[in-house]
Amino acid sequence: MNAVRISVTGPESTGKSHLSQWLSEELGLGWVPEVARSYLAELGRPYEKADLLEIMLEQLALEEETLHHFPQGLVADTDPLVIEVWSEFNYGDVDPVIAKYVREHRYDQYLLCDVDLPWEPDPLREHPEARKELMNIYIDKCAGLGLPFSIVSGTGEARNHAAHRAVRHLFK
Protein backbone atom coordinates (compact mmCIF):
# COMPACT_ATOMS: atom_id res chain seq x y z
CA MET A 1 0.00 0.00 0.00
CA ASN A 2 1.28 3.45 -0.87
CA ALA A 3 1.77 6.07 1.81
CA VAL A 4 -1.24 8.31 2.40
CA ARG A 5 -0.49 12.03 2.11
CA ILE A 6 -2.93 14.52 3.59
CA SER A 7 -2.41 18.27 3.47
CA VAL A 8 -4.06 20.68 5.89
CA THR A 9 -3.99 23.93 3.96
CA GLY A 10 -5.57 27.37 3.74
CA PRO A 11 -5.26 30.96 4.92
CA GLU A 12 -3.52 32.01 8.12
CA SER A 13 -5.10 31.60 11.54
CA THR A 14 -7.52 28.86 10.51
CA GLY A 15 -6.38 26.16 12.92
CA LYS A 16 -4.15 24.25 10.50
CA SER A 17 -1.45 23.38 13.03
CA HIS A 18 -3.84 22.10 15.67
CA LEU A 19 -5.97 20.20 13.17
CA SER A 20 -3.04 18.58 11.37
CA GLN A 21 -1.45 17.42 14.61
CA TRP A 22 -4.75 16.07 15.96
CA LEU A 23 -5.52 14.27 12.70
CA SER A 24 -2.08 12.67 12.49
CA GLU A 25 -2.48 11.28 16.02
CA GLU A 26 -6.05 10.13 15.32
CA LEU A 27 -4.99 8.29 12.14
CA GLY A 28 -1.61 7.01 13.33
CA LEU A 29 0.24 8.95 10.63
CA GLY A 30 3.35 11.10 10.82
CA TRP A 31 2.87 14.81 11.48
CA VAL A 32 4.81 17.35 9.42
CA PRO A 33 4.83 20.74 11.18
CA GLU A 34 4.95 24.00 9.25
CA VAL A 35 8.59 24.79 8.43
CA ALA A 36 7.85 28.46 7.70
CA ARG A 37 7.32 29.21 11.41
CA SER A 38 10.76 28.07 12.51
CA TYR A 39 12.42 29.37 9.34
CA LEU A 40 11.01 32.88 9.75
CA ALA A 41 11.61 32.95 13.51
CA GLU A 42 15.29 32.18 12.94
CA LEU A 43 15.74 34.36 9.84
CA GLY A 44 16.75 37.56 11.62
CA ARG A 45 15.43 39.80 8.82
CA PRO A 46 12.19 40.34 6.92
CA TYR A 47 11.56 37.51 4.51
CA GLU A 48 11.91 37.99 0.77
CA LYS A 49 10.39 36.24 -2.22
CA ALA A 50 13.49 34.02 -2.59
CA ASP A 51 12.91 32.67 0.92
CA LEU A 52 9.62 31.11 -0.19
CA LEU A 53 11.37 28.56 -2.39
CA GLU A 54 13.74 27.62 0.43
CA ILE A 55 10.82 27.25 2.86
CA MET A 56 8.98 24.98 0.42
CA LEU A 57 12.05 22.81 -0.22
CA GLU A 58 12.66 22.42 3.52
CA GLN A 59 8.98 21.55 4.03
CA LEU A 60 9.16 18.83 1.37
CA ALA A 61 12.42 17.47 2.81
CA LEU A 62 10.73 17.20 6.21
CA GLU A 63 7.87 15.28 4.57
CA GLU A 64 10.32 12.77 3.10
CA GLU A 65 12.07 12.40 6.46
CA THR A 66 8.70 11.84 8.14
CA LEU A 67 7.83 9.09 5.66
CA HIS A 68 10.99 7.20 6.69
CA HIS A 69 9.55 7.00 10.22
CA PHE A 70 5.89 6.65 9.19
CA PRO A 71 5.81 4.70 5.92
CA GLN A 72 2.02 4.44 6.19
CA GLY A 73 1.72 8.17 5.54
CA LEU A 74 1.61 11.68 6.87
CA VAL A 75 -0.48 14.73 7.62
CA ALA A 76 1.26 17.95 6.56
CA ASP A 77 0.62 21.32 8.19
CA THR A 78 0.85 23.27 4.91
CA ASP A 79 2.03 22.42 1.41
CA PRO A 80 3.48 23.98 -1.76
CA LEU A 81 0.05 25.41 -2.58
CA VAL A 82 0.31 27.72 0.45
CA ILE A 83 3.67 28.97 -0.82
CA GLU A 84 2.26 29.56 -4.30
CA VAL A 85 -0.78 31.48 -3.04
CA TRP A 86 1.37 33.54 -0.70
CA SER A 87 3.86 34.38 -3.44
CA GLU A 88 1.11 35.44 -5.86
CA PHE A 89 -0.67 37.46 -3.17
CA ASN A 90 2.43 39.26 -1.84
CA TYR A 91 4.63 39.52 -4.93
CA GLY A 92 2.32 39.13 -7.91
CA ASP A 93 4.11 36.08 -9.32
CA VAL A 94 5.53 32.68 -8.44
CA ASP A 95 8.90 31.01 -8.86
CA PRO A 96 8.46 28.38 -11.62
CA VAL A 97 9.93 25.71 -9.33
CA ILE A 98 7.19 26.36 -6.76
CA ALA A 99 4.51 26.23 -9.47
CA LYS A 100 5.95 22.92 -10.73
CA TYR A 101 5.82 21.34 -7.27
CA VAL A 102 2.21 22.47 -6.75
CA ARG A 103 1.23 20.64 -9.91
CA GLU A 104 3.40 17.54 -9.45
CA HIS A 105 3.65 16.97 -5.67
CA ARG A 106 0.05 15.92 -5.05
CA TYR A 107 -1.63 14.87 -1.85
CA ASP A 108 -4.37 12.27 -1.59
CA GLN A 109 -6.60 14.81 0.14
CA TYR A 110 -6.35 18.54 0.76
CA LEU A 111 -8.24 19.78 3.81
CA LEU A 112 -8.90 23.46 3.17
CA CYS A 113 -9.47 25.16 6.53
CA ASP A 114 -12.26 27.71 6.43
CA VAL A 115 -11.87 31.24 7.80
CA ASP A 116 -14.72 30.75 10.28
CA LEU A 117 -12.34 30.81 13.28
CA PRO A 118 -11.43 34.15 14.89
CA TRP A 119 -8.12 35.72 13.84
CA GLU A 120 -5.41 35.11 16.42
CA PRO A 121 -2.67 37.76 16.24
CA ASP A 122 0.84 36.40 15.89
CA PRO A 123 4.05 38.23 14.90
CA LEU A 124 4.48 35.90 11.90
CA ARG A 125 0.94 36.36 10.54
CA GLU A 126 -0.06 38.93 7.96
CA HIS A 127 -3.18 40.28 6.24
CA PRO A 128 -6.00 39.53 8.71
CA GLU A 129 -8.32 41.63 6.55
CA ALA A 130 -7.69 39.44 3.50
CA ARG A 131 -8.62 36.00 4.84
CA LYS A 132 -11.89 35.71 2.89
CA GLU A 133 -10.16 36.85 -0.29
CA LEU A 134 -7.39 34.32 0.29
CA MET A 135 -9.94 31.58 1.01
CA ASN A 136 -11.55 32.23 -2.36
CA ILE A 137 -8.13 32.06 -4.03
CA TYR A 138 -7.52 28.65 -2.41
CA ILE A 139 -10.91 27.35 -3.53
CA ASP A 140 -10.30 28.55 -7.09
CA LYS A 141 -6.81 27.03 -7.19
CA CYS A 142 -7.89 23.67 -5.78
CA ALA A 143 -10.82 23.45 -8.18
CA GLY A 144 -8.79 24.69 -11.15
CA LEU A 145 -6.01 22.18 -10.56
CA GLY A 146 -8.44 19.33 -9.97
CA LEU A 147 -7.11 18.72 -6.46
CA PRO A 148 -9.12 16.42 -4.20
CA PHE A 149 -10.15 18.91 -1.53
CA SER A 150 -12.71 19.36 1.20
CA ILE A 151 -13.50 22.57 3.05
CA VAL A 152 -13.29 22.02 6.80
CA SER A 153 -15.48 24.32 8.88
CA GLY A 154 -16.72 24.49 12.45
CA THR A 155 -15.03 24.86 15.80
CA GLY A 156 -13.38 22.50 18.25
CA GLU A 157 -14.35 18.86 18.04
CA ALA A 158 -16.82 19.54 15.22
CA ARG A 159 -13.97 20.84 13.05
CA ASN A 160 -11.78 17.87 13.94
CA HIS A 161 -14.51 15.38 13.12
CA ALA A 162 -15.34 17.13 9.84
CA ALA A 163 -11.69 16.67 8.83
CA HIS A 164 -11.75 13.03 9.89
CA ARG A 165 -14.89 12.38 7.81
CA ALA A 166 -13.26 14.04 4.80
CA VAL A 167 -10.35 11.58 4.79
CA ARG A 168 -12.07 8.32 5.79
CA HIS A 169 -12.32 7.19 2.18
CA LEU A 170 -8.51 7.01 2.00
CA PHE A 171 -8.48 4.08 4.43
CA LYS A 172 -11.12 1.77 2.94
C-alpha positions as CSV (number, residue, x, y, z in Angstrom):
1,M,0.0,0.0,0.0
2,N,1.3,3.5,-0.9
3,A,1.8,6.1,1.8
4,V,-1.2,8.3,2.4
5,R,-0.5,12.0,2.1
6,I,-2.9,14.5,3.6
7,S,-2.4,18.3,3.5
8,V,-4.1,20.7,5.9
9,T,-4.0,23.9,4.0
10,G,-5.6,27.4,3.7
11,P,-5.3,31.0,4.9
12,E,-3.5,32.0,8.1
13,S,-5.1,31.6,11.5
14,T,-7.5,28.9,10.5
15,G,-6.4,26.2,12.9
16,K,-4.1,24.2,10.5
17,S,-1.4,23.4,13.0
18,H,-3.8,22.1,15.7
19,L,-6.0,20.2,13.2
20,S,-3.0,18.6,11.4
21,Q,-1.5,17.4,14.6
22,W,-4.8,16.1,16.0
23,L,-5.5,14.3,12.7
24,S,-2.1,12.7,12.5
25,E,-2.5,11.3,16.0
26,E,-6.0,10.1,15.3
27,L,-5.0,8.3,12.1
28,G,-1.6,7.0,13.3
29,L,0.2,9.0,10.6
30,G,3.3,11.1,10.8
31,W,2.9,14.8,11.5
32,V,4.8,17.3,9.4
33,P,4.8,20.7,11.2
34,E,4.9,24.0,9.3
35,V,8.6,24.8,8.4
36,A,7.9,28.5,7.7
37,R,7.3,29.2,11.4
38,S,10.8,28.1,12.5
39,Y,12.4,29.4,9.3
40,L,11.0,32.9,9.8
41,A,11.6,32.9,13.5
42,E,15.3,32.2,12.9
43,L,15.7,34.4,9.8
44,G,16.7,37.6,11.6
45,R,15.4,39.8,8.8
46,P,12.2,40.3,6.9
47,Y,11.6,37.5,4.5
48,E,11.9,38.0,0.8
49,K,10.4,36.2,-2.2
50,A,13.5,34.0,-2.6
51,D,12.9,32.7,0.9
52,L,9.6,31.1,-0.2
53,L,11.4,28.6,-2.4
54,E,13.7,27.6,0.4
55,I,10.8,27.3,2.9
56,M,9.0,25.0,0.4
57,L,12.1,22.8,-0.2
58,E,12.7,22.4,3.5
59,Q,9.0,21.6,4.0
60,L,9.2,18.8,1.4
61,A,12.4,17.5,2.8
62,L,10.7,17.2,6.2
63,E,7.9,15.3,4.6
64,E,10.3,12.8,3.1
65,E,12.1,12.4,6.5
66,T,8.7,11.8,8.1
67,L,7.8,9.1,5.7
68,H,11.0,7.2,6.7
69,H,9.6,7.0,10.2
70,F,5.9,6.7,9.2
71,P,5.8,4.7,5.9
72,Q,2.0,4.4,6.2
73,G,1.7,8.2,5.5
74,L,1.6,11.7,6.9
75,V,-0.5,14.7,7.6
76,A,1.3,17.9,6.6
77,D,0.6,21.3,8.2
78,T,0.9,23.3,4.9
79,D,2.0,22.4,1.4
80,P,3.5,24.0,-1.8
81,L,0.0,25.4,-2.6
82,V,0.3,27.7,0.5
83,I,3.7,29.0,-0.8
84,E,2.3,29.6,-4.3
85,V,-0.8,31.5,-3.0
86,W,1.4,33.5,-0.7
87,S,3.9,34.4,-3.4
88,E,1.1,35.4,-5.9
89,F,-0.7,37.5,-3.2
90,N,2.4,39.3,-1.8
91,Y,4.6,39.5,-4.9
92,G,2.3,39.1,-7.9
93,D,4.1,36.1,-9.3
94,V,5.5,32.7,-8.4
95,D,8.9,31.0,-8.9
96,P,8.5,28.4,-11.6
97,V,9.9,25.7,-9.3
98,I,7.2,26.4,-6.8
99,A,4.5,26.2,-9.5
100,K,6.0,22.9,-10.7
101,Y,5.8,21.3,-7.3
102,V,2.2,22.5,-6.7
103,R,1.2,20.6,-9.9
104,E,3.4,17.5,-9.5
105,H,3.7,17.0,-5.7
106,R,0.1,15.9,-5.1
107,Y,-1.6,14.9,-1.9
108,D,-4.4,12.3,-1.6
109,Q,-6.6,14.8,0.1
110,Y,-6.4,18.5,0.8
111,L,-8.2,19.8,3.8
112,L,-8.9,23.5,3.2
113,C,-9.5,25.2,6.5
114,D,-12.3,27.7,6.4
115,V,-11.9,31.2,7.8
116,D,-14.7,30.7,10.3
117,L,-12.3,30.8,13.3
118,P,-11.4,34.1,14.9
119,W,-8.1,35.7,13.8
120,E,-5.4,35.1,16.4
121,P,-2.7,37.8,16.2
122,D,0.8,36.4,15.9
123,P,4.0,38.2,14.9
124,L,4.5,35.9,11.9
125,R,0.9,36.4,10.5
126,E,-0.1,38.9,8.0
127,H,-3.2,40.3,6.2
128,P,-6.0,39.5,8.7
129,E,-8.3,41.6,6.5
130,A,-7.7,39.4,3.5
131,R,-8.6,36.0,4.8
132,K,-11.9,35.7,2.9
133,E,-10.2,36.8,-0.3
134,L,-7.4,34.3,0.3
135,M,-9.9,31.6,1.0
136,N,-11.6,32.2,-2.4
137,I,-8.1,32.1,-4.0
138,Y,-7.5,28.7,-2.4
139,I,-10.9,27.4,-3.5
140,D,-10.3,28.6,-7.1
141,K,-6.8,27.0,-7.2
142,C,-7.9,23.7,-5.8
143,A,-10.8,23.4,-8.2
144,G,-8.8,24.7,-11.2
145,L,-6.0,22.2,-10.6
146,G,-8.4,19.3,-10.0
147,L,-7.1,18.7,-6.5
148,P,-9.1,16.4,-4.2
149,F,-10.2,18.9,-1.5
150,S,-12.7,19.4,1.2
151,I,-13.5,22.6,3.0
152,V,-13.3,22.0,6.8
153,S,-15.5,24.3,8.9
154,G,-16.7,24.5,12.5
155,T,-15.0,24.9,15.8
156,G,-13.4,22.5,18.3
157,E,-14.3,18.9,18.0
158,A,-16.8,19.5,15.2
159,R,-14.0,20.8,13.0
160,N,-11.8,17.9,13.9
161,H,-14.5,15.4,13.1
162,A,-15.3,17.1,9.8
163,A,-11.7,16.7,8.8
164,H,-11.7,13.0,9.9
165,R,-14.9,12.4,7.8
166,A,-13.3,14.0,4.8
167,V,-10.3,11.6,4.8
168,R,-12.1,8.3,5.8
169,H,-12.3,7.2,2.2
170,L,-8.5,7.0,2.0
171,F,-8.5,4.1,4.4
172,K,-11.1,1.8,2.9
